[in-house]
């Protein structure tokens, strides 16, 4: 019987979920609400579905937006 070796793919396939770090107190132009809205609009333009928001425990003012990039409702 011949052995078959599995080979790892050379190109990593994109995952279904994507976590985006958004800094709401970074001192950039605009309010935290504008910064958050801009990130949400960016995801919506890509037909992603927002499935969660998690506060970043390592940085004050940081939140992770968790996107479903390939689900039923996503592009």
DRENDREN-832222 format. One record per residue: y, x negated, z negated of N, C-alpha, C in turn. Coordinates in steps of 0.2 Angstrom, whole numbers, padded with zeros to 4 digits, always signed. Example, Ala and Ser with C-alpha at 12.3 -4.5 7.8 and 13.67 -1.06 7.14 Angstrom:
<lozas>
-0028-0066-0039-0022-0062-0039-0016-0066-0039/-0011-0064-0035-0005-0068-0036+0000-0064-0039/
</lozas>
This chain:
<lozas>
-0006-0004+0000+0000+0000+0000+0006-0004+0000/+0011-0003+0004+0017-0007+0005+0022-0005+0000/+0025-0010-0003+0030-0008-0008+0037-0007-0005/+0041-0002-0007+0047+0000-0004+0052-0002-0009/+0057-0006-0008+0062-0008-0012+0068-0003-0011/+0071-0001-0016+0077+0003-0015+0083-0001-0015/+0087+0000-0011+0093-0004-0010+0099+0000-0012/+0104-0003-0016+0110+0000-0018+0114+0001-0012/+0118+0007-0012+0122+0007-0006+0128+0002-0007/+0130+0000-0001+0136-0005-0001+0142-0002-0002/+0143+0004+0000+0149+0008-0001+0148+0013-0007/+0152+0013-0012+0151+0018-0017+0154+0025-0015/+0150+0030-0015+0152+0037-0014+0157+0039-0019/+0162+0043-0016+0167+0046-0021+0163+0051-0026/+0166+0051-0032+0163+0055-0037+0166+0062-0037/+0163+0067-0040+0166+0074-0040+0172+0074-0044/+0172+0071-0050+0178+0072-0054+0182+0065-0054/+0189+0067-0055+0194+0061-0055+0198+0062-0061/+0199+0057-0065+0204+0057-0071+0210+0053-0069/+0216+0057-0069+0222+0054-0068+0226+0053-0074/+0228+0047-0076+0233+0046-0081+0240+0048-0080/+0243+0052-0084+0250+0054-0082+0254+0052-0089/+0259+0047-0088+0263+0045-0094+0269+0050-0094/+0269+0054-0100+0275+0059-0100+0281+0056-0104/+0280+0050-0107+0286+0048-0111+0288+0041-0108/+0286+0039-0102+0287+0033-0099+0294+0031-0098/+0299+0035-0099+0306+0033-0098+0308+0034-0091/+0304+0036-0086+0306+0037-0079+0310+0043-0078/+0313+0043-0073+0318+0048-0071+0315+0055-0071/+0318+0060-0074+0315+0067-0075+0312+0068-0082/+0311+0074-0083+0308+0076-0089+0301+0076-0089/+0297+0076-0095+0290+0076-0095+0287+0082-0091/+0290+0088-0091+0288+0094-0087+0288+0092-0080/+0294+0089-0077+0294+0087-0070+0289+0082-0068/+0287+0077-0073+0282+0072-0071+0275+0076-0071/+0274+0080-0075+0268+0084-0075+0267+0088-0069/+0272+0092-0068+0272+0096-0062+0271+0092-0055/+0274+0086-0055+0273+0082-0049+0266+0080-0048/+0263+0078-0053+0256+0076-0053+0251+0082-0051/+0253+0088-0054+0249+0094-0053+0250+0096-0045/+0256+0096-0043+0257+0097-0036+0254+0093-0031/+0253+0086-0033+0250+0081-0029+0242+0083-0028/+0239+0085-0034+0232+0087-0034+0231+0093-0030/+0236+0098-0031+0235+0104-0027+0236+0103-0019/+0240+0099-0017+0241+0097-0010+0234+0094-0007/+0230+0091-0011+0224+0089-0009+0218+0094-0010/+0220+0100-0012+0215+0105-0013+0210+0104-0019/+0213+0100-0024+0209+0099-0030+0210+0104-0035/+0205+0105-0039+0205+0110-0045+0206+0107-0051/+0211+0108-0055+0212+0105-0062+0207+0109-0067/+0203+0105-0070+0198+0107-0074+0199+0105-0081/+0203+0101-0083+0204+0099-0090+0210+0094-0090/+0213+0094-0097+0219+0090-0099+0217+0087-0105/+0217+0081-0106+0215+0077-0112+0220+0072-0114/+0222+0072-0120+0227+0068-0123+0224+0061-0123/+0228+0056-0121+0226+0049-0121+0226+0046-0128/+0221+0045-0131+0221+0042-0138+0224+0035-0139/+0225+0032-0133+0227+0025-0134+0235+0024-0132/+0238+0029-0130+0245+0028-0128+0248+0035-0130/+0254+0035-0134+0257+0041-0135+0261+0043-0129/+0260+0050-0128+0264+0053-0122+0259+0052-0116/+0253+0050-0116+0249+0049-0110+0244+0055-0110/+0243+0058-0105+0238+0063-0104+0234+0062-0098/+0227+0064-0098+0223+0063-0092+0222+0070-0089/+0224+0071-0083+0222+0077-0079+0215+0076-0076/+0211+0080-0077+0204+0079-0074+0203+0084-0069/+0202+0081-0063+0202+0085-0057+0195+0086-0054/+0193+0092-0051+0187+0093-0048+0189+0092-0040/+0186+0086-0037+0188+0085-0030+0184+0088-0025/+0178+0090-0027+0173+0092-0022+0170+0099-0023/+0172+0102-0028+0168+0108-0031+0169+0114-0026/+0167+0120-0028+0167+0126-0024+0174+0127-0022/+0179+0127-0027+0186+0128-0025+0190+0123-0022/+0187+0117-0022+0191+0111-0020+0189+0110-0012/+0194+0106-0009+0193+0104-0002+0187+0100-0001/
</lozas>
